[in-house]
């Protein structure tokens, strides 16, 4: 039997033949990421209500607080950066590195390419762009620096871990645990899981090896990173939500909206 003649791609009069609600996931992604961007922008320029001295709670958006404008007690690593006024609050010194890691993340690229640029909005749905150049030209070529932002993300995760450790503080200065402490612990666990599930981490611990059998430790690390990598999307969202939740919680406690419920002391 001879093969049927081919005339190129099928010509369809509709954008897609899909009958499900394919537009719903990118819409939800757009709304969620847009809400986080709006909140983060407003929060960064508030420059207040980010430090609870009684329990050493520091809001994630302001950690580490390295500027001279930081309130007393919140600068665990000193204040090497000057006070540049209200237009350059302390979070702007650190947030570019954190956002750089997430913006260049493989999952988030897929998420906001589909949700914001409609490139494409979903599988088997044609995109409106006439040409595709990949990530070889400016500005998308900058996505290749993701591996370097990974190292910055490791440092930030370590700093947030330190913030969590010192948050085990009671009202009398001794050991104590409050609801804020629990939330901060959950947050750093999710942040570490998201960071270590990154493709760059997987390549760092197991890349460029010809024989895993000769490197059992690196193979073990690679297998764990691979397992986490399978949950990368879930960890990306859960860690994003946890950062915002802890930041909101510390802000409300610092503003005096409610007191931190204490579990121990």
Secondary structure, 3 states (H helix, E strand, C coil): CCCCCCCCCCCCCCCCCCCCCCHHHHHHHHHHHHHHHHHHHHHHHHCCCCEECCCCEECHHHCCCCECCCCCCCCCCCCCECCCCCCCCHHHHCHHHHHHHHHCCHHHHHHHHHHHCCCCCCCCCCCCCCCCCCCCCCCHHHHHHHHHHHHHHHHHHHHHHHHHHHCCCCCCCCCCEEHHHHHHHHHHHHHHHHHHCCHHHHHHHHCCCCCHHHCHHHHHHHHHHHHHHCCHHHHHHHHHHHHHHHHHHHHHHHCCCCCCCEEEC
